[in-house]
Amino acid sequence: MLAPPRLHPGAAAAGRWRRRREGRAPRGSQVGAPAAGSHSPGRQTPAGTPATASMQGKESLRILVEPEGDSFPLMEISTCETEASEQWDYVLVAQRHTQRDPRQARQQQFLEELRRKGFHIKVIRDQKQVFFGIRADNSVFGLYRTLLLEPEGPAPHAELAAPTTIPVTTSLRIRIVNFVVMNNKTSAGETFEDLMKDGVFEARFPLHKGEGHLKKTWARWRHMFREQPVDEIRNYFGEKVALYFVWLGWYTYMLVPAALTGLLVFLSGFSLFETSQISKEICEAHDILMCPLGDHSRRYQRLSETCTFAKLTHLFDNDGTVVFAIFMALWATVFLEIWKRQRARVVLHWDLYVWDEEQEEMALQLINCPDYKLRPYQHSYLRSTVILVLTLLMICLMIGMAHVLVVYRVLASALFSSSAVPFLEERVTTAVVVTGALVHYVTIVIMTKINRRVALKLCDFEMPRTFSERESRFTIRFFTLQFFTHFSSLIYIAFILGRINGHPGKSTRLAGLWKLEECHASGCMMDLFVQMAIIMGLKQTLSNCVEYLVPWVTHKCRSLRASESGHLPRDPELRDWRRNYLLNPVNTFSLFDEFMEMMIQYGFTTIFVAAFPLAPLLALFSNLVEIRLDAIKMVWLQRRLVPRKAKDIGTWLQVLETIGVLAVIANGMVIAFTSEFIPRVVYKYRYSPCLKEGNSTVDCLKGYVNHSLSVFHTKDFQDPDGIEGSENVTLCRYRDYRNPPDYNFSEKFWFLLAIRLAFVILFEHVALCIKLIAAWFVPDIPQSVKNKVLEVKYQRLREKMWHGRQRLGGVGAGSRPPMPAHPTPASIFSARSTDV
């Protein structure tokens, strides 16, 4: 039976508008003779002329045929040969057994609703699955153009002028189909997600087509140092994915100067490896006995035993650390400002400079449902208060997890000290630091899954207006929770560890039993350095390995299971759909997870970089791998991501700016409170022998080690005889500024504390001022981009003025402006990286 296509009401209106523009008769009206190519036999109108359906000037009918077997009752075939199989860009999948139970009716109802909206469906059956190819009628694209494009100028007789053509690309087709499928509802109010939960459908995905060139030139390991084909990525995956790779490429490029500077600072420490006065004094301090650090170490340790660690500490805890921290604050600002300029150039090149995401989403809603009611902006103080309280509770939980790690380190110290393994018993502190970092990494992996669920629930409770608004709020919630998950342990080590432990003879104990953990004998900077090195090393190596191997192994297993059936479809289209089906599934968070991974890495690279100057170098190596790894995953191992339009990276830009500010604060506090920089400077200009002797040949840090160690009388221990080798020891030393016999803080401590606080304030203000000056000095948008946009606006106004005077009779109309009102991206994009 022949039937005219059932069009969406809005789509039919767009079709009538298009026929008026082309001078054709409305659908169903009598014409003198059928148009060329429209004489296919079919149902006749009362006047005897064939019924036609306009689709690019040709007939496009849907044939509903009765298929063989007991599966889907009706099947749709297009009679228009120009609509070949390559137009099927989107596929739904259901299990074959659903065709024989009550779920088939719900499936049929959902697909019938899609047909009513102007979408064509093709059904192909395999042994175990049923594939439903989905494509939109051309009238849907016509409605899309009508809704999103303004006329070029005022047309005579108040008629609409012809809009500029939007090319119907594969990305556009997929985006429209995906939006309608995800927002389509049956008469019972069931969405596609509801049907998937009940097993009515199994999957949905756009098809990989035409990706061969990307596979050859981009998604291969050997192209690691080759420039990315950004425009091709944009054409295939959409602007949002392309912007991710543009940002990641720019971030990697900007890491080069940071990595080289950090490496230079680290290597400069080697010049102090043997010549540092402090290291010399520590290595020669054979007569200085250090007090036992904890319950696990019941013996006195000679200070000279920490010689190696003291030399290693000075590799990153030296005067260059302060300069590098200020440099990284400036680097973070310059990176963001130049990225904004780069983004402006790219967006102008893609002709998205004035694109409005909200307007497009409303247009897609109207295509899906002409009766769509606009949801106004709303704000509920009650909901905001509840969400704030719940978020604070989760943050408290993250801080509590940090305390769990503290408890682990305390218990591990007691366990390792009583271990039967001599190696562990002698190196308790090192073993606790290393295993604590491993436990922290496992905690991060577990809490990431919990944080995602919590952030989703908070977003659902907040009821955002649109998908983009929901994505933005989810980004803020999830990143906040992830930040405390990743950095709570580092914050504890940097600013709390070893500072609330009391003093020898009167130690703070957990539950009155276990003594709190002390910093390493060479200082707390060594603990922070080891923790950063282990976490960054694990995240960069293990995470990348897991990120690649898990999709690869999963894809291989799915393919092997499918090949075991021994059934190879003869239909090439079915083979292609099945190949896409066997790829790893993707979801809404696939690209989000990549951004989140990079934001956390950016935090590690900047926030505690004063304690780990090699962080930018590790990030650089990781990103070189990450770019190709993500490309291989997206092109070879995963189903195609739904292309999405975007003209920036969204909320992630605010996240980057927040991290930049936190980095200034954290690095200032690390230099002031964790490193030995402030005590060294104070000693040099207040207590050093240079001030007394006036001899330039004397090292000004001579005597610093003895100055920085407090004295403790061994008789004040609660159990002095229980300490090994205590017979001839009357006093020991420990790192602090206290005076015996009451062991209260000395005047030196309070003076140092005042200097530390003053340094933090000064450092933060100087660094933030440098950031503000850099942000002012480097404009967000290049002047060439502004000029091009200004020129386009000017030419459009001249075009409108010319149309208006022509309508008034041509008085003073002058000559028509020579430039087009809508120049192509190629004609207006000529900005260079040197433009100011």
TIBA-688972 format. One line per 3 residues: number of its first residue (from 1); their letters; for each residue x, y, z of C-alpha. Coordinates in steps of 0.1 Angstrom, whole numbers. Last residue first. Layout:
<marpas>
NUM> a> X,Y,Z ~ ...
</marpas>
This chain:
<marpas>
836> vdt> 471,415,198 ~ 476,393,168 ~ 507,371,170
833> sra> 487,338,170 ~ 472,348,137 ~ 436,357,128
830> sfi> 426,353,92 ~ 391,340,95 ~ 365,361,78
827> sap> 366,345,43 ~ 372,310,55 ~ 343,312,79
824> tph> 320,322,51 ~ 307,358,49 ~ 271,363,59
821> apm> 260,398,47 ~ 280,394,16 ~ 304,422,6
818> ppr> 298,446,-23 ~ 271,467,-5 ~ 243,475,-30
815> sga> 248,508,-47 ~ 229,538,-36 ~ 195,535,-19
812> gvg> 189,573,-19 ~ 153,568,-30 ~ 149,532,-42
809> glr> 111,531,-38 ~ 107,526,-1 ~ 113,489,-4
806> qrg> 147,496,-20 ~ 155,520,9 ~ 148,492,34
803> hwm> 168,466,15 ~ 199,489,13 ~ 196,497,50
800> ker> 194,459,58 ~ 226,453,37 ~ 244,482,54
797> lrq> 235,468,88 ~ 247,433,77 ~ 280,448,65
794> ykv> 286,466,98 ~ 278,435,118 ~ 303,414,97
791> elv> 330,441,101 ~ 326,441,138 ~ 330,404,139
788> knk> 361,406,119 ~ 374,435,140 ~ 369,416,172
785> vsq> 387,386,158 ~ 416,408,147 ~ 417,424,181
782> pid> 424,391,198 ~ 399,381,225 ~ 408,375,261
779> pvf> 433,404,260 ~ 468,397,275 ~ 479,427,297
776> waa> 448,426,319 ~ 451,389,327 ~ 489,393,332
773> ilk> 483,423,356 ~ 457,403,375 ~ 479,372,378
770> icl> 509,394,389 ~ 487,410,415 ~ 476,375,426
767> avh> 512,364,430 ~ 522,396,449 ~ 491,394,471
764> efl> 496,357,478 ~ 533,360,485 ~ 528,390,509
761> ivf> 500,374,528 ~ 518,340,531 ~ 551,358,540
758> alr> 535,378,568 ~ 520,345,582 ~ 554,328,581
755> ial> 572,359,596 ~ 547,359,625 ~ 551,322,630
752> lfw> 589,326,630 ~ 587,352,658 ~ 564,330,677
749> fke> 587,300,674 ~ 619,320,682 ~ 603,332,714
746> sfn> 600,296,726 ~ 570,273,726 ~ 566,255,759
743> ydp> 589,227,768 ~ 584,231,806 ~ 621,224,813
740> pnr> 631,231,786 ~ 625,256,758 ~ 607,248,726
737> ydr> 613,256,689 ~ 608,223,671 ~ 627,194,654
734> yrc> 640,171,681 ~ 672,167,701 ~ 683,143,728
731> ltv> 696,147,764 ~ 711,126,791 ~ 723,96,771
728> nes> 748,72,788 ~ 724,44,797 ~ 696,52,771
725> gei> 709,27,745 ~ 674,13,737 ~ 646,32,753
722> gdp> 626,14,780 ~ 648,30,807 ~ 634,64,800
719> dqf> 598,54,806 ~ 578,86,811 ~ 605,106,794
716> dkt> 616,136,814 ~ 649,120,824 ~ 658,121,787
713> hfv> 662,159,788 ~ 649,174,755 ~ 668,201,735
710> sls> 653,218,705 ~ 667,216,670 ~ 667,246,645
707> hnv> 697,263,659 ~ 719,232,658 ~ 710,228,622
704> ygk> 715,265,614 ~ 751,265,627 ~ 766,277,595
701> lcd> 738,291,573 ~ 757,324,566 ~ 787,305,552
698> vts> 818,322,564 ~ 841,337,537 ~ 823,371,539
695> nge> 835,377,575 ~ 814,402,593 ~ 818,381,625
692> klc> 785,388,641 ~ 761,393,612 ~ 778,366,592
689> psy> 775,342,622 ~ 738,338,614 ~ 711,348,639
686> ryk> 689,375,623 ~ 694,377,586 ~ 705,341,578
683> yvv> 684,326,606 ~ 652,343,593 ~ 660,332,557
680> rpi> 666,296,568 ~ 635,294,590 ~ 614,308,561
677> fes> 627,284,535 ~ 625,252,556 ~ 595,239,537
674> tfa> 561,231,552 ~ 548,263,568 ~ 558,292,545
671> ivm> 567,275,513 ~ 537,252,515 ~ 514,281,526
668> gna> 524,301,495 ~ 520,271,473 ~ 485,265,486
665> iva> 473,301,483 ~ 486,306,447 ~ 474,271,437
662> lvg> 439,279,450 ~ 437,309,428 ~ 447,289,397
659> ite> 424,260,406 ~ 395,285,407 ~ 404,298,372
656> lvq> 406,262,359 ~ 372,254,374 ~ 357,286,359
653> lwt> 370,274,325 ~ 355,239,331 ~ 321,255,334
650> gid> 318,257,296 ~ 346,244,273 ~ 337,270,247
647> kak> 317,274,215 ~ 297,242,217 ~ 277,220,194
644> rpv> 273,183,202 ~ 281,152,182 ~ 268,120,198
641> lrr> 299,99,205 ~ 305,71,182 ~ 308,36,197
638> qlw> 341,29,214 ~ 372,10,205 ~ 386,23,172
635> vmk> 377,60,168 ~ 369,72,203 ~ 394,49,221
632> iad> 422,56,196 ~ 417,93,199 ~ 416,92,237
629> lri> 448,73,238 ~ 464,96,212 ~ 458,127,234
626> evl> 465,109,266 ~ 500,97,256 ~ 513,132,250
623> nsf> 493,143,280 ~ 511,119,303 ~ 546,130,292
620> lal> 536,167,298 ~ 519,159,332 ~ 551,142,344
617> lpa> 571,172,334 ~ 546,196,350 ~ 548,176,383
614> lpf> 586,176,384 ~ 586,207,407 ~ 570,186,436
611> aav> 568,205,468 ~ 563,239,452 ~ 540,223,427
608> fit> 514,216,453 ~ 485,234,436 ~ 498,236,400
605> tfg> 504,202,385 ~ 482,183,409 ~ 453,206,401
602> yqi> 459,203,364 ~ 459,165,368 ~ 425,168,385
599> mme> 413,190,357 ~ 426,166,331 ~ 407,136,346
596> mfe> 376,157,349 ~ 377,166,312 ~ 381,130,302
593> dfl> 353,120,325 ~ 330,146,309 ~ 337,132,275
590> sft> 323,98,284 ~ 298,112,309 ~ 267,112,286
587> nvp> 273,75,278 ~ 295,53,256 ~ 292,16,248
584> nll> 322,-4,238 ~ 321,-16,201 ~ 300,-47,193
581> ynr> 270,-26,182 ~ 291,-7,157 ~ 302,-39,141
578> rwd> 266,-51,141 ~ 254,-20,123 ~ 281,-25,97
575> rle> 274,-61,92 ~ 237,-53,89 ~ 244,-28,62
572> pdr> 266,-53,44 ~ 238,-79,43 ~ 254,-113,43
569> plh> 255,-115,81 ~ 283,-137,96 ~ 270,-164,119
566> gse> 297,-186,135 ~ 281,-181,170 ~ 317,-179,183
563> sar> 322,-147,164 ~ 299,-127,187 ~ 316,-140,218
560> lsr> 350,-131,203 ~ 339,-96,193 ~ 326,-89,228
557> ckh> 358,-102,244 ~ 380,-81,220 ~ 359,-50,228
554> tvw> 362,-56,266 ~ 400,-62,263 ~ 405,-29,244
551> pvl> 381,-9,266 ~ 399,-22,297 ~ 435,-19,283
548> yev> 434,18,273 ~ 420,35,304 ~ 436,9,326
545> cns> 470,17,312 ~ 464,54,314 ~ 451,52,350
542> ltq> 481,30,360 ~ 507,53,345 ~ 495,89,351
539> klg> 474,83,382 ~ 500,60,397 ~ 529,84,391
536> mii> 509,114,403 ~ 499,96,435 ~ 533,82,441
533> amq> 553,114,434 ~ 528,136,453 ~ 530,114,484
530> vfl> 568,112,482 ~ 572,150,479 ~ 548,156,507
527> dmm> 566,132,530 ~ 600,148,520 ~ 586,183,527
524> cgs> 577,172,562 ~ 614,171,573 ~ 645,149,572
521> ahc> 634,127,600 ~ 601,121,582 ~ 571,138,598
518> eel> 556,123,629 ~ 526,100,632 ~ 503,103,661
515> kwl> 510,82,691 ~ 487,53,696 ~ 468,46,728
512> gal> 449,76,743 ~ 422,72,716 ~ 449,86,692
509> rts> 477,100,712 ~ 493,135,715 ~ 528,131,729
506> kgp> 541,143,763 ~ 576,129,768 ~ 588,140,735
503> hgn> 567,169,722 ~ 531,176,712 ~ 519,158,681
500> irg> 498,186,666 ~ 524,199,641 ~ 538,165,628
497> lif> 513,162,599 ~ 489,192,598 ~ 499,216,570
494> aiy> 514,196,541 ~ 505,161,551 ~ 469,169,559
491> ils> 465,190,528 ~ 479,161,507 ~ 454,137,523
488> sfh> 425,161,515 ~ 437,167,480 ~ 421,139,459
485> tff> 388,134,477 ~ 385,171,485 ~ 388,180,448
482> qlt> 366,151,438 ~ 337,165,459 ~ 341,200,444
479> ffr> 345,186,409 ~ 313,166,412 ~ 292,195,424
476> itf> 306,220,399 ~ 303,197,369 ~ 268,186,379
473> rse> 258,222,379 ~ 271,228,344 ~ 257,195,330
470> res> 222,203,345 ~ 224,238,329 ~ 233,222,295
467> ftr> 205,197,299 ~ 179,224,305 ~ 159,238,334
464> pme> 178,223,364 ~ 158,203,389 ~ 178,208,421
461> fdc> 170,174,434 ~ 182,158,401 ~ 214,177,404
458> lkl> 220,166,440 ~ 213,130,430 ~ 238,133,402
455> avr> 264,147,425 ~ 259,119,450 ~ 261,92,423
452> rni> 293,107,409 ~ 309,111,444 ~ 303,74,452
449> ktm> 321,63,420 ~ 350,87,427 ~ 351,76,463
446> ivi> 362,41,453 ~ 391,52,430 ~ 402,79,453
443> tvy> 403,55,483 ~ 425,31,462 ~ 449,60,456
440> hvl> 449,70,493 ~ 457,34,503 ~ 487,35,479
437> agt> 499,68,494 ~ 496,54,529 ~ 516,23,517
434> vvv> 545,46,506 ~ 544,69,537 ~ 541,40,562
431> att> 569,21,546 ~ 592,51,547 ~ 584,57,583
428> vre> 589,21,593 ~ 622,16,577 ~ 641,-5,602
425> elf> 611,-27,612 ~ 602,-31,576 ~ 636,-45,565
422> pva> 638,-67,597 ~ 606,-86,587 ~ 590,-99,619
419> sss> 569,-69,621 ~ 564,-51,655 ~ 574,-17,641
416> fla> 553,-24,609 ~ 521,-29,629 ~ 525,1,651
413> sal> 534,24,622 ~ 505,8,602 ~ 481,17,630
410> vry> 492,54,629 ~ 492,55,591 ~ 457,39,590
407> vvl> 444,63,615 ~ 457,92,594 ~ 441,77,563
404> vha> 408,75,582 ~ 413,112,590 ~ 416,119,553
401> mgi> 383,100,548 ~ 368,123,575 ~ 378,152,553
398> mlc> 359,136,525 ~ 329,130,548 ~ 330,167,558
395> iml> 329,175,521 ~ 299,153,518 ~ 282,171,547
392> ltl> 290,204,531 ~ 274,193,499 ~ 243,181,517
389> vli> 240,215,535 ~ 245,234,503 ~ 219,213,485
386> vts> 194,218,512 ~ 200,256,512 ~ 198,258,474
383> rly> 165,238,475 ~ 151,262,502 ~ 163,293,484
380> shq> 145,282,452 ~ 155,298,420 ~ 136,296,387
377> ypr> 143,304,351 ~ 113,298,329 ~ 104,264,313
374> lky> 90,271,279 ~ 61,249,270 ~ 65,225,242
371> dpc> 33,222,221 ~ 53,217,189 ~ 71,187,205
368> nil> 103,172,192 ~ 110,200,167 ~ 100,225,194
365> qla> 124,210,218 ~ 151,211,192 ~ 145,248,187
362> mee> 146,254,224 ~ 180,236,226 ~ 192,257,197
359> qee> 182,289,213 ~ 199,280,246 ~ 231,271,229
356> dwv> 233,305,211 ~ 258,308,183 ~ 273,343,179
353> yld> 309,331,175 ~ 300,298,160 ~ 313,303,125
350> whl> 338,275,129 ~ 368,298,123 ~ 352,323,147
347> vvr> 351,295,173 ~ 387,286,167 ~ 400,321,169
344> arq> 380,328,201 ~ 392,296,216 ~ 428,305,210
341> rkw> 423,339,227 ~ 407,323,257 ~ 436,298,258
338> iel> 460,327,258 ~ 444,340,289 ~ 442,306,306
335> fvt> 478,297,300 ~ 490,332,309 ~ 473,329,343
332> awl> 486,294,350 ~ 521,305,340 ~ 521,335,363
329> amf> 512,313,393 ~ 537,287,380 ~ 565,314,380
326> iaf> 556,324,415 ~ 560,288,426 ~ 592,285,406
323> vvt> 608,315,423 ~ 599,302,457 ~ 613,267,449
320> gdn> 645,282,436 ~ 656,290,472 ~ 657,253,480
317> dfl> 634,225,490 ~ 634,205,458 ~ 668,189,456
314> htl> 674,200,492 ~ 653,171,504 ~ 675,146,486
311> kaf> 706,158,505 ~ 687,156,538 ~ 674,121,529
308> tct> 710,109,523 ~ 723,124,556 ~ 695,110,578
305> esl> 719,87,597 ~ 740,118,606 ~ 713,128,630
302> rqy> 721,98,652 ~ 690,79,661 ~ 680,71,697
299> rrs> 659,40,702 ~ 623,30,709 ~ 611,35,673
296> hdg> 576,21,669 ~ 563,42,697 ~ 572,73,680
293> lpc> 600,96,667 ~ 626,86,693 ~ 647,116,702
290> mli> 676,125,678 ~ 712,121,690 ~ 738,146,679
287> dha> 774,134,681 ~ 776,121,646 ~ 765,154,631
284> eci> 788,154,601 ~ 760,144,576 ~ 736,169,591
281> eks> 762,197,591 ~ 772,190,555 ~ 735,189,544
278> iqs> 729,223,560 ~ 760,239,544 ~ 749,227,510
275> tef> 779,218,488 ~ 773,181,482 ~ 737,181,468
272> lsf> 736,218,465 ~ 745,218,428 ~ 721,189,425
269> gsl> 693,213,436 ~ 697,230,403 ~ 684,199,387
266> fvl> 651,203,404 ~ 648,240,395 ~ 658,232,358
263> lgt> 632,203,357 ~ 606,227,369 ~ 615,253,343
260> laa> 615,227,315 ~ 582,214,326 ~ 566,248,328
257> pvl> 580,258,294 ~ 566,226,278 ~ 533,226,297
254> myt> 520,252,273 ~ 520,227,244 ~ 502,201,265
251> ywg> 475,227,276 ~ 471,237,239 ~ 466,201,228
248> lwv> 442,194,256 ~ 422,226,248 ~ 420,218,211
245> fyl> 412,181,219 ~ 383,192,242 ~ 372,218,217
242> avk> 369,190,190 ~ 348,169,214 ~ 324,199,219
239> egf> 324,210,183 ~ 311,177,168 ~ 326,143,165
236> ynr> 331,139,127 ~ 332,175,114 ~ 349,187,145
233> ied> 376,160,144 ~ 381,169,108 ~ 386,206,117
230> vpq> 410,197,145 ~ 433,175,124 ~ 458,172,153
227> erf> 495,181,147 ~ 519,152,148 ~ 539,143,178
224> mhr> 519,112,188 ~ 513,102,152 ~ 530,68,158
221> wra> 504,59,184 ~ 476,60,159 ~ 442,78,160
218> wtk> 452,108,140 ~ 461,104,103 ~ 451,69,94
215> klh> 422,64,118 ~ 409,99,112 ~ 410,92,74
212> geg> 389,60,79 ~ 363,76,101 ~ 338,79,72
209> khl> 310,62,91 ~ 308,52,128 ~ 271,49,135
206> pfr> 251,68,161 ~ 242,48,192 ~ 212,33,211
203> aef> 211,3,232 ~ 191,-25,247 ~ 155,-16,241
200> vgd> 124,-30,258 ~ 146,-42,286 ~ 126,-25,314
197> kml> 155,-1,321 ~ 159,6,284 ~ 122,15,281
194> def> 125,40,310 ~ 156,56,293 ~ 137,58,260
191> teg> 109,78,277 ~ 76,65,290 ~ 47,89,293
188> ast> 20,64,287 ~ 12,79,253 ~ 49,73,245
185> knn> 76,99,250 ~ 104,112,228 ~ 130,132,247
182> mvv> 160,109,242 ~ 149,99,206 ~ 143,135,197
179> fnv> 177,147,209 ~ 195,117,193 ~ 178,123,159
176> iri> 186,160,159 ~ 223,155,169 ~ 227,126,145
173> rls> 214,146,115 ~ 235,176,125 ~ 267,156,128
170> ttv> 260,139,95 ~ 259,173,78 ~ 227,190,65
167> pit> 244,222,55 ~ 228,253,69 ~ 216,276,41
164> tpa> 213,313,47 ~ 177,322,51 ~ 156,332,22
161> ale> 137,364,30 ~ 104,362,47 ~ 77,382,31
158> ahp> 67,416,45 ~ 57,429,11 ~ 93,433,1
155> apg> 120,415,22 ~ 137,430,52 ~ 172,416,55
152> epe> 192,384,57 ~ 164,364,73 ~ 171,349,108
149> lll> 181,313,110 ~ 174,290,139 ~ 137,281,136
146> try> 135,280,98 ~ 167,259,95 ~ 155,234,120
143> lgf> 121,233,102 ~ 139,225,70 ~ 159,198,87
140> vsn> 127,182,99 ~ 112,185,64 ~ 141,164,51
137> dar> 128,134,71 ~ 149,123,100 ~ 167,90,102
134> igf> 165,60,124 ~ 178,24,118 ~ 161,-1,141
131> fvq> 183,-32,148 ~ 168,-64,161 ~ 192,-86,180
128> kqd> 199,-123,186 ~ 200,-139,152 ~ 198,-106,133
125> riv> 168,-86,122 ~ 169,-53,102 ~ 142,-27,107
122> kih> 143,7,90 ~ 126,37,106 ~ 118,71,91
119> fgk> 113,101,113 ~ 87,128,107 ~ 73,133,142
116> rrl> 46,107,136 ~ 72,82,128 ~ 89,88,162
113> eel> 56,82,179 ~ 52,49,160 ~ 86,39,172
110> fqq> 76,44,209 ~ 43,26,204 ~ 59,-4,186
107> qra> 84,-8,215 ~ 56,-7,240 ~ 37,-33,220
104> qrp> 68,-54,217 ~ 73,-55,255 ~ 43,-78,257
101> drq> 64,-108,245 ~ 75,-122,212 ~ 95,-93,197
98> thr> 113,-89,229 ~ 131,-122,222 ~ 151,-106,195
95> qav> 169,-82,219 ~ 165,-46,210 ~ 189,-21,193
92> lvy> 183,15,182 ~ 205,29,154 ~ 214,63,142
89> dwq> 231,74,110 ~ 209,58,83 ~ 216,82,54
86> esa> 243,59,41 ~ 216,34,31 ~ 206,55,2
83> ete> 180,83,2 ~ 186,91,-35 ~ 166,60,-44
80> cts> 134,75,-31 ~ 110,46,-26 ~ 117,45,12
77> iem> 110,13,30 ~ 91,10,63 ~ 84,-23,81
74> lpf> 52,-34,98 ~ 46,-63,122 ~ 81,-66,138
71> sdg> 88,-102,143 ~ 67,-133,136 ~ 81,-144,103
68> epe> 81,-127,70 ~ 76,-90,68 ~ 42,-72,60
65> vli> 51,-41,42 ~ 47,-4,50 ~ 59,16,21
62> rls> 70,51,28 ~ 70,77,0 ~ 96,102,-11
59> ekg> 89,119,-45 ~ 115,144,-56 ~ 121,181,-53
56> qms> 144,178,-23 ~ 116,159,-6 ~ 81,170,-16
53> ata> 54,144,-12 ~ 32,139,-42 ~ -3,126,-48
50> ptg> -7,118,-84 ~ -32,139,-105 ~ -66,125,-114
47> apt> -86,155,-101 ~ -100,134,-73 ~ -64,126,-62
44> qrg> -48,94,-74 ~ -31,68,-54 ~ 2,57,-69
41> psh> 20,52,-101 ~ 53,71,-102 ~ 49,102,-124
38> sga> 69,126,-101 ~ 102,126,-120 ~ 93,156,-140
35> apa> 64,175,-124 ~ 29,163,-130 ~ 8,184,-153
32> gvq> -17,213,-149 ~ -16,212,-111 ~ -43,205,-86
29> sgr> -35,211,-49 ~ -26,183,-25 ~ 7,197,-13
26> par> 10,234,-21 ~ 20,244,-56 ~ 56,252,-62
23> ger> 72,287,-64 ~ 104,276,-46 ~ 97,300,-16
20> rrr> 61,288,-14 ~ 73,252,-14 ~ 97,259,15
17> wrg> 70,275,36 ~ 47,245,30 ~ 75,222,41
14> aaa> 82,242,72 ~ 46,239,81 ~ 47,202,76
11> agp> 77,199,99 ~ 58,217,126 ~ 29,193,123
8> hlr> 53,163,122 ~ 49,145,89 ~ 32,113,80
5> ppa> 47,104,47 ~ 21,98,20 ~ 9,62,18
2> lm> 13,35,-8 ~ 0,0,0
</marpas>
